[in-house]
Amino acid sequence: MSGRGMKSLLGAGLALIATSWLSCGQDHKLVSIEVQPTAGFNFGSPDPAAQANFTAIGTFVHPPGTADITNQVTWKTDIPQLLAINKGVVSPQGGGCGVADISASMNSGGNFVVGYSTVTVSDSTNALCPGGSSTLGIVSVSLGGAGAGAGTVTSAPAGITCPGTCIAQFTVGNTIGLNAVPGAGGTVSWVGCSTVTGNTCSIVVPKGTTAVTATFN
């Protein structure tokens, strides 16, 4: 083989070695995290004994691939008073209902990567909660006006005595009466009622929450 051919072969070999070294020398880099199940979980009640399991799947490059990184990521929730989460195991805290985001994050070679899912804590006994009763509605009373401190509102059937207890649940479709008692010489005006007769506000209870205001003058 001529000297020129030997140099050419040697150069090609060095180039191949350099290319392989550069490829192998790159870090195994995390580029994304998928939190499974991606649709999240729905707890039927805020029972702290209930548990669900999330899994964090990391996607890497150099070389490409995926791996279970559940025990390596940092797990968090944006509503810690609603949920507790540890290594992907999530439980209600027993203190209410709602929808919370949960996240799994990792710092990989200076690259911060995070994935998300959601958890819903329902309560069928509370009309204010996700999955709440379709047979119960919430009536909320606010007191206003210069004479607010001198007036009271009570409901029939019983449930509201405001100030004090200004929100209560009633059966959807039933009519309740809210009776205002102004201070001496005072009057009351209502907002949010189905009908008003004298000092009494009547409401046909719908699903969800109905807010009414009694303004004392």
N, C-alpha and C positions, 0 to 999 in steps of 0.2 A: 504494500500500500504506500502511496506517495506521501510525502510530508504534508501536503495540502489536505489530502483525504483524512489523515490522522488528526489534524487540527480541527477539521470540520466535525468529525465524530466526537472528539473530546468536547468541543463546544456544545454540541447537542446534548451530550451526557450531562454537562454542568447545568445547562438550562433546565433539563428534566429534574435534576436534583433540587435546584433552586425553587422550581415550581411546586414540587412536592413538599419542600420544607415550609414554604409560605402557606400552603393550604393546611398542613397539619399544625402549623404554629398558631392559627387563629383560635380564639377562645370558643368554647361551646356556649353559645349566647342564647339567653331566653328572650323571645320576641313577643310572646303573648301568653295570657292565662285565660282559660275557659273554666268557669265555675259551673259544675254540673250538680243537679239538673238545672239547665238554663232557664226553665220555666219557674223555678223556685219551689217553695213549699207553702202549704196552707194548713195551719193548725186549726182544728175545729173549736178549740177552747184555749184559754190562757193557762192551762194546767202546766206547772213547772216540771211535772214528771214526764211530759211528752218530749220526745227527741226526734231529730231528723239529721241526716248525714249529707253534707256537701263534699264534693271531690274537686280538687284543683288540678287541671291538666295543663301542663306547660308545653308550649311549642318552641323548639330550639332550631338554631342554624349552626353550621360548621361542626359536625355534619347535621343535616336536617333530621328532625325526629320529634316525638312527643313522649312525655313521661308524667307519671302521677307524682305531683309535688305537694300533696295535701299537707304533709307534716313539715314542710319546709317554708311554706308561705306564712305571712302574718295575716290572721283573720280579724276582721273588725265589723261592727254594725254601727249605723248612724243613729240608732235609738237604743242605747244600752239598757235603759230602764224597761224596755219592752222585751229584749232578747239577750240571752247569754250565748256566746259562741267560743268554742275551744277546739282547735285542730279540726275544724269542719263540722263538729257536732254542735247543733243549735237547739236551744230550749226556750220556751216562754219564761218570763220572769214572774208571771202571775199577777202583774200589776196593771193590766189593761189590754187593749186591743189596738190594731192598726196595721200598717204596712211599713216595713223597714228594708233598707238596702243592706246587703252584706258584701264584704269585699275580701279578696285574697290578693296580697301584694308581695313583691319580692324585688330587691335591688340586685340586679345581675350585671356585674362588671360596670357599675356606674349607670346602668340603664334601669330606671324604675318602671316596673310592669305591674299592672293591676287588672283584675277581672271582677265582675259583679254578678249578683243575682238578687232575688228578693224573697222575703218571708212575710206572709200574711198571718196575723193572729186574729182569728174570728171569735165571736161569742154570740151564739144564737139566742141567748137570754137578754141581750142588750141591743135595742134598736139602733143605737148610735154606732155599733161595731160592724165591720165587714161580716156579711152573713147574718146580720141581725134579724130579729123576728119580723116577719111580714105582717103580723097581727098586732104589733104594738107601734105606736107613734110617740114622739117626744113633744111636749109642750113646754116652752121656756118663756118666763115672764120677766120683763125688765121694768123697773120703776124709774120714772123720770119726772122732771119739773121741779120748780122751787119748793113745792110741798111734798117731795118724795118721801122725806123722813117721817111725815105725819100720816101717811096712808098705808093701807095694807090690802093684799089681794089673797083671797082663798078660793079654792076650787070645789066644785060639786060634780062628780064624786070627789072625795078627799084625795089629797096628794100634794097640793101646793098650798103653802102658807108663806107668803112673801111680804116683807123680808124674812129670811131664814131659808126655807125650802122653796126655790123659785123655778125648779125644773122637775118634771115627773113624766112617767110613761102612762099612756092610756090606750085603750083598745081602739084600733083603726076603725073608722066608720061611726063610732059613738059620738054623741054631742056632749060636750062638757061646758059648764058655766064657770066663769071667773068673776067673782063678785068683789068689787073695789069698795073700800070703806075709807073715804077721805077724812082728813082731820076736820075739826070743828069749823064750819063755814066754808070748807073747801069743795072743789069739784074735781071730776076726773074725766079725761078724754082717752079714747082707745085707738090703737093702730094694730092691724093684723087680725081682726076678728071676722068671723063669718057674719054675725049680726051683733048689734048693740041695743040693749033695752035698759034705759036708765043708767045705773052704774055697773050693769052686768054685761060682760063680753061672752058671747057664745061661739064655740068652735066645733066644727065637724072634724074630728081627728084624722089627718091623712098619714100616709107612710112618711117616714123620715122625721124631720124636726120642723115645728111651727113656732115662730117667735112672735110674741105680742108685747106691746109696750103700753103701760098705764101711766099717763102723765097727770100728776096732781097739781092743781092750781089753787 
